[in-house]
């Protein structure tokens, strides 16, 4: 294969701002098809990328000219469309959270294995230069073990991002399952698992709808316990006005690391001997200022290299289960073990 022929299912904001432009920038990819239930949206997008427009994903999947697809749809459609795509012989890059239940996530993993196709989940925080640098510093051993942490992802809400604004599926439980935790919290759950190379073993959570109209939460505050014993907090919010907060703070045996909290230096490390390292890795992407995510390039390279991607289905499932545990914790007022 000299060229990966790609279809994108769903032409909303994540496709328009991340998947499509990043595919277009990859010299090994040709965008051949797009799909959206809104005909005008599909046609406009297809015209921009010289692709074929579909309004039914099943028709797109029937096209034998397509090697791989991105699934950029409401959360409740991730599993059925991904499974259909895998069974149709396509590699799949699915947006996060990968599903709305653990069973759905496992069904996706099983479908990929049965089809012999690659399934990757779009957890882009793993590729942010600041996070890559932070993990490199942790690996150096200079800070010792991480003892406690706090991580947050907050912005003003999906109405400023989604192509459908305040009428977006993000606010409807039957399509999204979760609000800020599914949109933002799952990113941070995945980041902490990857950054600390550790698993979250118990979750306590409070969730609430404090501002938005809809049937999902707009704020969540969680406590996390890691397998190694580290403890931390995770917050996700759609009521951060103005701007965004996408920061993480690690309190270690021999110092403290701040990630994404300074506009000039995205990684700052204060060591117990009084020295400080400040690293400019380039700003972490925001909704207003997009940067290349690294997800598309990893997906494409994994296919060409015939290797497992950096974020296979089992990783997406493990991060999803943290979010499901947080929902259970909030509903039952108990600590939920994973």
Secondary structure, 3 states (H helix, E strand, C coil): CCCEEEEEECCCHHHHHHHHHHHHHCCCEEEEEEECCCHHHHHHHHHHHCCEEECCHHHHHCCCCCCEEEECCCHHHHHHHHHHHHHCCCEEEECCCCCCCHHHHHHHHHHHHHHCCCEEECCHHHHCHHHHHHHHHHHHCCCCCEEEEEEEEECCCHHHCCCCHHHCHHHCHHHHCCCHHHHHHHHHHHHHHHHHCCCEEEEEEEEECCCCCCCCCCEEEEEEEECCCCEEEEEEECCCCCCCECCEEEEECCEEEEECCCCCCCEEEEECCCCEEEECCCCCCCCCCCCCCCHHHHHHHHHHHCCCCCCEHHHHHHHHHHHHHHHHHHHHCCCEEC
